[in-house]
Amino acid sequence: MGVKDLPAHSSRGVPSVCHATNRVAALAWIGLGPGRARRVWIGSALAATGALTVVGLLSATGVIGRLVIG
């Protein structure tokens, strides 16, 4: 199945944002090709996701506020 074979609409006939996102991700994945570029891209995506998760958890628990305000 290629990128162009992915359905553009949900089962209700409404354009699906998720499908459009999947198409872009598939094109990016194919464009990176095998090897180092793909590994760097995955590593940076995982690092960013991890960093934002930690910041979000620290913010939700109030730790960041206490550190900044003192």
DARADA-V571338 format. One record per backbone hydrogen bond with DSSP energy under -0.5 kcal/mol. NH is the residue of the N-H (numbers start at 1). CO is the residue of the C=O. Records with the same first field share a line. If there is no record, write none. Layout:
NH = CO + CO
This chain:
5 = 2
6 = 3
10 = 14
13 = 10
16 = 8
17 = 15
20 = 16
21 = 17
22 = 18
23 = 19
24 = 20
25 = 21
26 = 22
27 = 23
28 = 24
29 = 25
30 = 26
31 = 27
32 = 28
33 = 29 + 30
39 = 35
40 = 36
41 = 37
42 = 38
43 = 39
44 = 40
45 = 41
46 = 42
47 = 43
48 = 44
49 = 45
50 = 46
51 = 47
52 = 48
53 = 49
54 = 50
55 = 51
56 = 52
57 = 53
58 = 54
59 = 55
60 = 56
61 = 57
62 = 59
63 = 58
64 = 58
66 = 62
67 = 63
68 = 64
69 = 65
70 = 66
